[in-house]
Structure formats: C-alpha cells, structure tokens
C-alpha cells in the first residue's frame, strides 16, 4: 500500500513536471516572462521565488501549470505571452506534448537497450535477442472464470488444452485469441504458480463476456534486448504504435459518447491510475517504467486534442490566426472559453473518479 502510494505520487510528479517543463523551457527560450511554475492546483503548500519566477507546490496533485505574463489578459509588456509572434506562441503551446512524447521514447529506448518486454508489439517483431517470453497474470477480476479457478496475480501462463488440442501461450495476443475463440468452452490452463513456483493445471470455463472472457489482465514478458544503435528506432516505432492505439481508443470513446449511452471500458481517472500503479508495482520496476511511458504518451495525445484549456485548444486559436492572418477571437473571449473548458475538464475528472470508486466498491 505505502509503496503503491509513493510510486503513484512519483509517477504524477514525473508526468506533470516533464510536461510543464516543456512549456517552461520553451517560454524562457522565447523570452516570455514566466510568473509561476507550479505542480498541482491551489491551495498552495510551498513556494519560493527565484529571480522573476515563483516555483510552487500545490495541494491538489492532478496537474500543474506554467503561468506566463499576458497569457489570459492583454498586457503592454513586450515579454508578455500574447505579444509574442504566432510561431513562438505555437512553439510554447506544443512544447509540453513534445516533452511527454520524448519521455516515453527515452524510457523505451533505455528499456530495449537493457532488455524489456514490448508494450504493443510482439517480441518476435523486435530486431533483437529474445531473452525470455512469458505471459504473466497481473490482475484477476473478482468472480471471473480465472478467479473461480484460483488463478492469482503473478502466475505465468504457458499453455492450454482446448478440445484435446495443445496450444502454446507465448504472448498476450495468444492468450487473448484463445479466450475469445473459446467462449463458453471448458479449457485447461497450464501455468507456473507464483505462490510456490510449481507447474500446475486448472480447468477453466470461459465466459461469454465481450470484453474479458477469462477475467484477467495480463502482461507479456517477452523480454527483448536490442543493440544500442537500433534501440532509438525500435523505441520510436513502439511509441508511435502506442500513440496510434490510444488515438483509436479515444476515437471509439467519443463516437460512443455522442451516438450511444454505452460507456467504453478502460476510461478511468486518478483512482484507476492508482489501481494500475499497484499492479505495475507488483510486476516490478520495468513494468512501472512501461506504465509511465504509456501514461506519458496518453497525456500527450489528450493534451493535443482541440479542446479549450488543453494545449490543443490554445494551438487551435494560434493556427486560426496563422490562417486568417489576424486574431479572430478577442483575448477576453478566449479567456472565457478556456475557463469554461477547464471547468468541464474538472467535472469530467470528478465523474471518472466517482465511477472508479463505485467500481472498486462493487468489485
């Protein structure tokens, strides 16, 4: 519990500070007057002013901000954000997203160099040495087929027997394909038990659940070590794939949100992130680093969405100026739009948090 809390806070600090550091460094490089660089939202816990900028730690650790002079109001100072060129304002607005993508790429680059399981690719598709290939159960859902069979987090699934046919499990895709193709059937899972490291077999009746027939969250531990000169490319390719999958998921979410009352499983708030942090802690340091890379890529994509108060919303206003060659929205109106957008974001976080808490209670 304590280790999970510490790791959760550390992950939030890393993600937020890297993102805001991008805005901060870009603003400083462009000569913009930065009034405050803060982690979290008020009330303020600690602050210290160094030169012209105040550095703060606030009580609500759900984000952070870089406050620049003239960002939300007109100001005559030539160093004010609003008085900068469109290119500089675009650069400052996009810098946080770029930093999050770079963080994910750097983590994966280091990971593949020392040996790491791919996040979205298969171990065999990575141009390196496969050190081992295992599928570990990270979470067992309550009252699921896996739970009824006595499977536990940490168990290593190695194979299965379906209708007298032996199937080898070497990737999460293998297990996923098996579970979805065996709905309603009784199968035998072969695995190495985490409690005593013994080889065991259990009969499992796969459910007809459309999302999780077995009721497990699994992690592929097909550890691959890539030569240092290839690792940057492999890490970039993996980062792009994570970005693409996240985009497709968000697209599915928004389509269903508009045209259906069905809620897409997998969308969560801070409580869900805390829960997954606990799962990553159990799996080890490499799983924690992978989790940070995934969250960092997700944060980059969410922030680039053209929604008020997000980086994408600010970029949209700048792009509209570039296209029209003049400011289409007055500064005061833009401030109101971003304020309303921020309020909606806070409301969304509150709803997701409530949903996560209810899910945990029911679970």
N, C-alpha and C positions, 0 to 999 in steps of 0.2 A: 504493500500500500504506500509506504513512505517513498520507496524507490520510484514507484509509478508517478507520484505527485511531483517529486523532484525532476524526473525526466520530462513530464508534461510541461512544467514551467520552463525548463531549459529549452524545449522544442519551440514553445511560443516565443521566448526571448530571441532565439536564433532566427526564426522566420520573420518576425516583425522587425528586428533590428537590421537584418540584411536588406529587407525591402525598403525601409525608411532611410537606411544608409545610402541607397541608390539615389533617392531624391535629394538627400542632404549633400552628397558629394557633387552631384550634377549642378545643384543650386550654387554651391560655393564656386565651382569651376566657371559658372556663367556670371559670377559677380553679384548674385542676388543676396540681399540682406536676409539672413535666416534668424528669426526671433527666438524660436524654440525647437528643440529636437527631443521628442518625448516618447517613452514607452508606456503603453496603456492609456486609458482615458481618465479624466479627473473624477474624484478629488485627488489632488497632488499629495504624494507621500514624501518625496525628496526632490530637491532641485539645487543646481549650482550654476551660476553664470560664469562663463569663461569667454573673455573678450566680448563679442557682441551677441553671443548665442547662449540661451539658457537650456541646460540639459536636465530633463525631468524624468522621474519615475512616478507613475500614477497608480491609483488603486485598482482600476478595472483592467485586467491584463488581456483584453480582447482585441488588441490592435496597437496602433501608435500613430504618430503624425509628425510632420515637419511643418512648422508654422513660418511662412515667409511673408515679409512685408508686402502689402498690396496684393495678397492672394485673393482676398474676399472683398476688398474695397479699393476704390480709387485712391492713389497716393501720389503726391508730386515728386517724391524721391526717385531719382533715376535708377536706383538699385532695387526698386520695388518690382515684384514679380510681373505685375500687369504691364509694366513699362518696358519689358524685355521684348526682343524680336520673337516672331512666331516660331522660328526654328528653336530658339533657346527654351521657350515655354513647352514646346513639344518634347524636347530632349529631357527636360526636368520631369515632365509628367510620365514619360515612358521608362525612366531610369529604374524605378522600383521593380517593375516587371522584368526588366533585363537582368537585374541582380538576382531575382528569385530563380530565373532560368539558369543563370551561371552557377548558382549554389547547387542546384540539382545536378547539373553537368559535372561540377567538380567532385561532388560526393561519389557519383557513379564512376568517374574517371579513376579516382583513388581506389574505389571498391573493386573494379575489374582488374586493376594492377596487382592488388594483393590477393584477390580471389573472392568472388562474390556470386551469388545466385542472381540471374537476370530477373527483372521485375515483370516485364510483359513478353519478352522473347523467350524462346526455348533455349536450353543450354546448348543444344546441338547447332543452333544457328549462329552462335557466337564464335568468332575465329580465335579460339584459344584452347587451352588444355582443360578438359573437364576433370576436376579433382574428385568430385563425387556427385551423385544425383539421387536425391531423396525427396519425398513428399511428406511434410510434417503437418500434423493437425495443430492449428493454432488456437482454435476455439470450437467448442461443441455446444450447439444450441439446445436449450432445455426442451425436454420431451420430444426430441427429434429421434429418427431411427438410430443415429450414431450414439445418442445419449442412452437410449434403451439398450443398446448392445454393450454399453460400458466403455466405449472409447473415451480417451482423455486427451487434453491438450499436451502435445509433446510426443504422442505416438507417431511412429514413422510407418506410413502405409507403403507396402512393397508390391502388392499384387492382389488379385481377386479371382474367384472362380464363379463364372456365370454359365449356368446350364452345361456343366461339365467342361467348360472351356476355360483354360488358364489364361489370365491377362496380366501382363506386367505393367506396374504403375511406376513411371519414371518422371512424370511431370504433372503439374496441376491440371493441365489440359486432358491428360489421360484419365485422371480421376473424374473430372467434370464430364467428359464424354461418356464414361462408364455409368455415372449416376443418372444422367439424363436419358440414356438409352436403356436403362434398366428400371424405369419407374414401375412400381407395383410388383416387382420381382424380388425373390429372395436370393441374395448373393452371399458369398463367403469372402470376407476381407482378411487378407494376411498382413500382419503388421508387427513392428517391434515395440513392445510396451515400454513407456517411459518410466514406469514405477520400478521395474526390475530388469530392464534391458533384455527381456526374453522374447522369443518369437512366438506369436500367438495367432489364432484364427477365430473369427467370430461371425456367426450368422446374422445378417442384417437384411431386413425387409425395407427396400427403398420406397419412399413415399411418392405421392403424385404432386408434391409441392412444386409449383412452376419456377420458383427461384432457388430453392435449396433442397433437392430431393433427399440428400443424406443428412443435411443439417450440420455441416461442418464448414469452418473457414480454414483453408489450407495454405501453406507456404511451400513453394518449390525451393528446395535446397540443392539445385543442380549447380554446384559451385564451379565457376569457370575462372581461370587465371589467364589474363590477356597480356601479351608483351606491352611494355610501357609505351612504345611508339604507335601501337594500334588502339590502346585504351581510350585516348581522347575521341577518336572517331566512333568507337563502339558506344561510349557513354553518350555522345551526341545523338546517335541513332536511337538509343534507348529513351533518351529524354524526349525526342520528337514523338516516339510511339506513345509514351505516357501522355503527352500533350494531346495527341490525336484522340486517344481513348477517352480522356477527360472531356474533350470537346463534344464527342459523340454522346457521352452520358448526359452532359448538360443540355444538349440539344433535345434529347429524349425527355429530359425532365421538363423543359419549358413547353414542349409540344403537348405533353400530357397535362401540364398545369393550365394551359389555355383551352384545350379541347376535351379534357376529361377530368373527372373528380378523383381519379386514381392517383395515389401518391407513389412516386418511384422509390423503391427500396434503395438504401445506400446513401441518401441525403441525410446529413447529420450536422449537429452544431458542436459547441465546445465539449459537451458531455460525451458525445460519440467519439470525438478525437481523444478524450481522456481514456475511454474504454479501449480503443485501439492501441493507445500508448501502452496500456497494461499488457496487451497481447504481444506487442513488439518487445517489451522488456523481458518477457518470458522466453522469447526466441533468441535474444542475445544482441550484442552491440551492432552487428551488421544489419539485423532486421530494423533496429532503431534508425540507423543511417538511411536505409532504404525508405523507411516511413517518412523521414524528413525530406528526402528527395521527392517523394510522391506529393507530400503536402506543399512543398515549395512550388512544384510545377502547377498544382491545382490553384494555389494562391495567385500565381502569375496569370493564369487563364481567367480566373474570376475577376481579377482587377482590371483586365484589359477589356472587359465587357462594356459596351457603351451605355452605362447606367450612371445617373447623377451621383456624385460624391465618390465614385470609383475613379481610378486613373483613366479608364476608358471613356468616362463621361467628360473629363477635362480635355482629353485628347480630341474628342469629337468636336468640342467647341473650337479648339485651335485649328483643326482641319477645315471646319466650316469657314473660318476666317481666311485660310490659305486659298480655298476655292473661290470664295466671294471677293477676296482681296479687301475686305473690310470687316469690321466687327458687326455681326448680325444681332447679337443679344447684348443688351446693356449689362454692365458689371453688377448692378443691384439685382437685376432679374436672374442672372446666372447664380448669384449667391443664394437666392431664394430656392432655385431649382436644386442646387447641391444640398441645401439644408433639408429640404423635403426628401431627397434621395437618401440622405444619411438617416433620417427618422425611419424610413421604410426598411433600411438595412438593419437597424437596431430591432425593429419589430420582427423582422424575419429571423434574426438570431434568437430572439425570445421565444418565438414559435417553435423553432427547431430544438431549442433547449428543453422546452416543455415536452415536446414529442419524445425526445431521448430519455427524459426522466420517467415518463409514463411507460415507455418500452422496457426500461430497466426494472420498474416496479412489477409490471406484468410478468416479465421474464423470471 
